[in-house]
Amino acid sequence: MKRKNKSRPLARPTSEETVEKRILDIIVEQLGVARNQVAPDSKFIEDLGANSLDTVELVMAMEAEFGREIPDEGVQKLQSVGDVVKCFEDLTKEDSEEQDEKLEIDYQLVFRLRHDGAIEAVFVGTDGSVTDAGAHKRLISGIYVPTRSDLASILGELEELVNNRRTKEQDLQRFFEAHPELLKEEPEDTVIPQARIITSEDDSWKADFFIKPVDDLAFCRVLELKLPTLRLDPRRRSGHTTFFGHLLAAIEQLRDYGGAFADSTTRAKFEAAYGIRAGKARPDLQLIAGRRVETHDIEVLQQLQRDHAVTVVDYDTLIQRLRRKLTC
């Protein structure tokens, strides 16, 4: 059975018709069946030829599409297309109701003794967040901004984007375009946003960022940004361990970009367009997405990166690295 792995938007459906259409799209793409074969009463195993792993991947793809997780006991009840449509229609309605509710968070001013002997003033929220009392920016719990400098404001802005459920990929793209220094290994590195890659077959792709290091011995880097809501954690169901479809699709997208530079024609077009030397070596591939995974999932995610030659960095880790690197 041939299955396709396409990158799909993470936008939430706004109507029952949209919910059904997106679910049908996933089924057609994942199982490689024709649209006219899929009916509300179609059963995944008996009618559509899916096996146990197929059904696990289907559910995971749908969970990623709608940003909701179905409990294992609920998954067992999803036998037909109609069952899945009804399930996600209900979840989508719950999401709409939750978004209409205003989240109330109380803050308490706290003075803490730093490791260097100085005293810092922070606001500690009932949700566990910590805010620098000077910068008035919401921060990841336990992260300290040592000064009231521009850096504190910039990283606080990134923090707000990461914590906002309504943030779009375009918002993150604009932020890093405005602050390319956050993506550099060295201050003299060249950062090219929206880097156009034209293949020898004249396919035109646009990578979020291409980074040319100042050090000639270092590798160039192709970087893609995805949403903080993208799931990085592995799923274990029915004896299978796999990842959400959006993560795998993002990795394949990066691998396509990196593989294109193996072609001399593609490299020549790119170098002529941007006036830099990309080099013959395949560029490093980096994906920034999601939030920090649990400790027991780290080794599985590390193996995924090793298998696909892609570095995955979650936004919590990225912000911690930036604070360590830029505030020392």
FILO-992595 format. One record per residue (C-alpha): residue number from 1; residue in one letter; x negated, y negated, z negated. Coordinates in nm, 2 decimals, padded with zeros to 4 digits. Example, Ala and Ser with C-alpha at 12.3 -4.5 7.8 and 13.67 -1.06 7.14 Angstrom:
2
 seq type      X      Y      Z
   1    a -01.23  00.45 -00.78
   2    s -01.37  00.11 -00.71
END
This chain:
328
 seq type      X      Y      Z
   1    m  00.00  00.00  00.00
   2    k -00.15 -00.33  00.11
   3    r -00.12 -00.62 -00.14
   4    k -00.22 -00.98 -00.08
   5    n -00.36 -01.21 -00.34
   6    k -00.27 -01.57 -00.26
   7    s -00.31 -01.87 -00.48
   8    r  00.03 -02.00 -00.58
   9    p  00.11 -02.33 -00.75
  10    l  00.18 -02.33 -01.12
  11    a  00.48 -02.57 -01.09
  12    r  00.77 -02.46 -01.29
  13    p  01.10 -02.39 -01.11
  14    t  01.38 -02.64 -01.15
  15    s  01.68 -02.44 -01.04
  16    e  01.81 -02.08 -01.04
  17    e  01.76 -02.07 -00.66
  18    t  01.40 -02.17 -00.70
  19    v  01.34 -01.91 -00.97
  20    e  01.48 -01.63 -00.74
  21    k  01.28 -01.75 -00.44
  22    r  00.95 -01.76 -00.63
  23    i  01.01 -01.42 -00.77
  24    l  01.09 -01.28 -00.42
  25    d  00.77 -01.44 -00.28
  26    i  00.56 -01.27 -00.55
  27    i  00.72 -00.93 -00.49
  28    v  00.66 -00.96 -00.11
  29    e  00.30 -01.07 -00.16
  30    q  00.21 -00.83 -00.43
  31    l  00.37 -00.52 -00.28
  32    g  00.33 -00.60  00.09
  33    v  00.70 -00.53  00.16
  34    a  00.93 -00.72  00.40
  35    r  01.17 -00.97  00.26
  36    n  01.47 -00.79  00.39
  37    q  01.37 -00.48  00.19
  38    v  01.41 -00.67 -00.14
  39    a  01.76 -00.69 -00.28
  40    p  01.88 -00.78 -00.63
  41    d  01.95 -00.41 -00.71
  42    s  01.62 -00.29 -00.56
  43    k  01.42 -00.09 -00.82
  44    f  01.05 -00.14 -00.81
  45    i  00.94  00.22 -00.83
  46    e  01.23  00.40 -00.66
  47    d  01.31  00.15 -00.38
  48    l  00.99 -00.06 -00.33
  49    g  00.73  00.21 -00.37
  50    a  00.55  00.05 -00.67
  51    n  00.34  00.25 -00.91
  52    s  00.28  00.18 -01.28
  53    l -00.02 -00.05 -01.21
  54    d  00.18 -00.24 -00.94
  55    t  00.45 -00.31 -01.19
  56    v  00.20 -00.44 -01.45
  57    e  00.04 -00.67 -01.19
  58    l  00.39 -00.79 -01.08
  59    v  00.49 -00.88 -01.43
  60    m  00.16 -01.06 -01.50
  61    a  00.19 -01.26 -01.17
  62    m  00.54 -01.37 -01.27
  63    e  00.43 -01.46 -01.62
  64    a  00.15 -01.67 -01.47
  65    e  00.39 -01.83 -01.22
  66    f  00.64 -01.94 -01.49
  67    g  00.39 -01.99 -01.78
  68    r  00.58 -01.76 -02.01
  69    e  00.49 -01.42 -02.16
  70    i  00.73 -01.13 -02.18
  71    p  00.70 -00.91 -02.49
  72    d  00.61 -00.55 -02.41
  73    e  00.95 -00.42 -02.52
  74    g  01.11 -00.67 -02.28
  75    v  00.89 -00.55 -01.99
  76    q  01.03 -00.19 -02.02
  77    k  01.38 -00.33 -01.94
  78    l  01.27 -00.49 -01.61
  79    q  01.35 -00.21 -01.37
  80    s  01.50 -00.40 -01.08
  81    v  01.46 -00.73 -00.89
  82    g  01.78 -00.86 -01.05
  83    d  01.65 -00.78 -01.40
  84    v  01.34 -00.99 -01.34
  85    v  01.54 -01.28 -01.19
  86    k  01.78 -01.29 -01.48
  87    c  01.49 -01.27 -01.73
  88    f  01.30 -01.57 -01.59
  89    e  01.61 -01.78 -01.53
  90    d  01.68 -01.75 -01.91
  91    l  01.31 -01.83 -01.99
  92    t  01.32 -02.13 -01.76
  93    k  01.63 -02.27 -01.93
  94    e  01.46 -02.23 -02.26
  95    d  01.16 -02.42 -02.13
  96    s  01.38 -02.71 -02.02
  97    e  01.54 -02.73 -02.36
  98    e  01.20 -02.73 -02.53
  99    q  01.06 -03.01 -02.31
 100    d  01.36 -03.22 -02.41
 101    e  01.27 -03.19 -02.78
 102    k  01.03 -03.45 -02.92
 103    l  00.74 -03.30 -03.11
 104    e  00.69 -03.48 -03.44
 105    i  00.35 -03.46 -03.60
 106    d  00.25 -03.61 -03.93
 107    y -00.11 -03.74 -03.98
 108    q -00.31 -03.78 -04.30
 109    l -00.62 -04.00 -04.33
 110    v -00.91 -03.79 -04.46
 111    f -01.27 -03.89 -04.54
 112    r -01.52 -03.61 -04.48
 113    l -01.89 -03.58 -04.56
 114    r -02.10 -03.51 -04.25
 115    h -02.40 -03.29 -04.23
 116    d -02.63 -03.59 -04.20
 117    g -02.49 -03.74 -04.53
 118    a -02.27 -04.00 -04.36
 119    i -01.89 -04.03 -04.43
 120    e -01.64 -04.01 -04.14
 121    a -01.28 -04.11 -04.14
 122    v -01.04 -03.89 -03.94
 123    f -00.67 -03.82 -03.91
 124    v -00.56 -03.46 -03.97
 125    g -00.23 -03.36 -03.82
 126    t  00.02 -03.11 -03.94
 127    d -00.05 -02.92 -03.62
 128    g -00.42 -02.88 -03.71
 129    s -00.55 -03.14 -03.47
 130    v -00.83 -03.38 -03.58
 131    t -00.84 -03.74 -03.46
 132    d -01.13 -03.98 -03.50
 133    a -00.98 -04.27 -03.70
 134    g -01.20 -04.51 -03.50
 135    a -01.13 -04.39 -03.15
 136    h -00.76 -04.30 -03.21
 137    k -00.79 -04.01 -02.97
 138    r -00.65 -03.67 -03.02
 139    l -00.92 -03.40 -03.04
 140    i -00.95 -03.03 -03.06
 141    s -00.93 -02.91 -03.42
 142    g -01.27 -02.93 -03.59
 143    i -01.45 -03.13 -03.31
 144    y -01.62 -03.44 -03.44
 145    v -01.70 -03.75 -03.23
 146    p -02.01 -03.91 -03.39
 147    t -01.97 -04.27 -03.26
 148    r -01.70 -04.51 -03.14
 149    s -01.88 -04.53 -02.81
 150    d -01.74 -04.51 -02.45
 151    l -01.83 -04.14 -02.46
 152    a -01.58 -04.08 -02.75
 153    s -01.31 -04.26 -02.54
 154    i -01.39 -04.06 -02.23
 155    l -01.39 -03.72 -02.40
 156    g -01.08 -03.82 -02.59
 157    e -00.91 -03.90 -02.26
 158    l -01.01 -03.55 -02.13
 159    e -00.88 -03.40 -02.45
 160    e -00.54 -03.56 -02.40
 161    l -00.52 -03.43 -02.04
 162    v -00.61 -03.08 -02.16
 163    n -00.34 -03.09 -02.44
 164    n -00.07 -03.23 -02.22
 165    r  00.16 -02.96 -02.07
 166    r  00.25 -03.20 -01.79
 167    t -00.10 -03.25 -01.67
 168    k -00.15 -03.16 -01.30
 169    e -00.46 -03.05 -01.12
 170    q -00.47 -03.39 -00.94
 171    d -00.49 -03.56 -01.28
 172    l -00.80 -03.36 -01.37
 173    q -00.95 -03.42 -01.03
 174    r -00.91 -03.79 -01.06
 175    f -01.06 -03.79 -01.41
 176    f -01.38 -03.60 -01.31
 177    e -01.41 -03.82 -01.00
 178    a -01.41 -04.12 -01.23
 179    h -01.66 -03.95 -01.46
 180    p -01.89 -03.74 -01.24
 181    e -02.16 -03.76 -01.50
 182    l -01.97 -03.49 -01.70
 183    l -02.03 -03.24 -01.42
 184    k -02.41 -03.31 -01.38
 185    e -02.69 -03.10 -01.52
 186    e -02.93 -03.39 -01.46
 187    p -02.84 -03.76 -01.43
 188    e -02.98 -03.77 -01.07
 189    d -02.77 -03.49 -00.94
 190    t -02.54 -03.57 -00.65
 191    v -02.17 -03.50 -00.70
 192    i -01.95 -03.48 -00.39
 193    p -01.57 -03.48 -00.47
 194    q -01.32 -03.31 -00.23
 195    a -01.61 -03.16 -00.04
 196    r -01.49 -03.05  00.30
 197    i -01.62 -02.71  00.42
 198    i -01.57 -02.64  00.79
 199    t -01.64 -02.28  00.88
 200    s -01.77 -02.14  01.21
 201    e -01.41 -02.05  01.30
 202    d -01.32 -02.42  01.24
 203    d -01.12 -02.34  00.93
 204    s -01.12 -02.65  00.70
 205    w -01.14 -02.60  00.33
 206    k -01.18 -02.86  00.06
 207    a -01.37 -02.77 -00.26
 208    d -01.29 -02.99 -00.57
 209    f -01.66 -03.06 -00.62
 210    f -02.00 -02.98 -00.46
 211    i -02.30 -03.06 -00.68
 212    k -02.65 -03.09 -00.53
 213    p -02.91 -03.08 -00.80
 214    v -03.21 -03.31 -00.80
 215    d -03.44 -03.02 -00.87
 216    d -03.51 -02.84 -00.54
 217    l -03.56 -02.51 -00.72
 218    a -03.21 -02.52 -00.87
 219    f -02.90 -02.39 -00.69
 220    c -02.63 -02.60 -00.55
 221    r -02.29 -02.56 -00.72
 222    v -01.93 -02.53 -00.59
 223    l -01.68 -02.62 -00.87
 224    e -01.31 -02.57 -00.88
 225    l -01.07 -02.72 -01.13
 226    k -00.75 -02.53 -01.24
 227    l -00.50 -02.61 -01.51
 228    p -00.56 -02.56 -01.88
 229    t -00.25 -02.34 -01.88
 230    l -00.41 -02.08 -01.65
 231    r -00.44 -01.76 -01.84
 232    l -00.79 -01.62 -01.89
 233    d -00.71 -01.34 -02.13
 234    p -00.69 -00.98 -02.00
 235    r -00.36 -00.79 -02.02
 236    r -00.34 -00.43 -02.14
 237    r -00.03 -00.24 -02.04
 238    s  00.05  00.12 -01.97
 239    g -00.32  00.20 -02.01
 240    h -00.43 -00.06 -01.75
 241    t -00.65 -00.37 -01.82
 242    t -00.63 -00.64 -01.56
 243    f -00.60 -01.02 -01.54
 244    f -00.33 -01.27 -01.43
 245    g -00.30 -01.31 -01.06
 246    h -00.37 -01.69 -01.07
 247    l -00.72 -01.63 -01.22
 248    l -00.81 -01.37 -00.96
 249    a -00.68 -01.59 -00.68
 250    a -00.89 -01.88 -00.81
 251    i -01.20 -01.66 -00.82
 252    e -01.14 -01.53 -00.46
 253    q -01.10 -01.89 -00.35
 254    l -01.44 -01.98 -00.49
 255    r -01.59 -01.67 -00.34
 256    d -01.46 -01.78  00.00
 257    y -01.62 -02.12 -00.04
 258    g -01.95 -01.97 -00.15
 259    g -01.96 -01.71  00.13
 260    a -01.90 -01.98  00.39
 261    f -02.24 -02.12  00.32
 262    a -02.41 -01.80  00.43
 263    d -02.32 -01.91  00.79
 264    s -02.58 -02.14  00.94
 265    t -02.31 -02.33  01.14
 266    t -02.11 -02.40  00.83
 267    r -02.42 -02.53  00.65
 268    a -02.52 -02.75  00.94
 269    k -02.17 -02.91  00.96
 270    f -02.17 -02.97  00.58
 271    e -02.52 -03.12  00.58
 272    a -02.44 -03.35  00.87
 273    a -02.12 -03.47  00.70
 274    y -02.28 -03.55  00.36
 275    g -02.64 -03.61  00.44
 276    i -02.78 -03.35  00.20
 277    r -02.96 -03.02  00.23
 278    a -02.73 -02.74  00.10
 279    g -03.00 -02.48  00.15
 280    k -02.97 -02.12  00.27
 281    a -02.91 -01.97 -00.07
 282    r -02.55 -01.91 -00.17
 283    p -02.44 -02.18 -00.41
 284    d -02.35 -02.10 -00.77
 285    l -01.97 -02.08 -00.82
 286    q -01.80 -02.23 -01.12
 287    l -01.44 -02.23 -01.23
 288    i -01.31 -02.46 -01.50
 289    a -00.97 -02.35 -01.62
 290    g -00.77 -02.23 -01.92
 291    r -00.83 -02.24 -02.29
 292    r -01.07 -02.04 -02.51
 293    v -00.99 -01.66 -02.53
 294    e -00.99 -01.45 -02.84
 295    t -01.33 -01.30 -02.95
 296    h -01.22 -00.95 -02.87
 297    d -01.15 -01.05 -02.50
 298    i -01.49 -01.22 -02.44
 299    e -01.68 -00.91 -02.32
 300    v -01.40 -00.82 -02.07
 301    l -01.41 -01.18 -01.93
 302    q -01.79 -01.17 -01.91
 303    q -01.77 -00.85 -01.71
 304    l -01.52 -01.01 -01.47
 305    q -01.76 -01.30 -01.41
 306    r -02.05 -01.06 -01.35
 307    d -01.85 -00.85 -01.11
 308    h -01.75 -01.15 -00.90
 309    a -02.06 -01.37 -00.94
 310    v -01.84 -01.66 -01.07
 311    t -01.89 -01.86 -01.39
 312    v -01.56 -01.93 -01.58
 313    v -01.56 -02.21 -01.83
 314    d -01.26 -02.29 -02.04
 315    y -01.18 -02.65 -02.13
 316    d -01.23 -02.60 -02.50
 317    t -01.59 -02.47 -02.44
 318    l -01.65 -02.74 -02.18
 319    i -01.56 -03.02 -02.42
 320    q -01.78 -02.87 -02.70
 321    r -02.07 -02.85 -02.46
 322    l -02.03 -03.21 -02.35
 323    r -02.02 -03.33 -02.70
 324    r -02.34 -03.14 -02.79
 325    k -02.51 -03.25 -02.47
 326    l -02.41 -03.61 -02.45
 327    t -02.41 -03.71 -02.82
 328    c -02.75 -03.57 -02.92
END
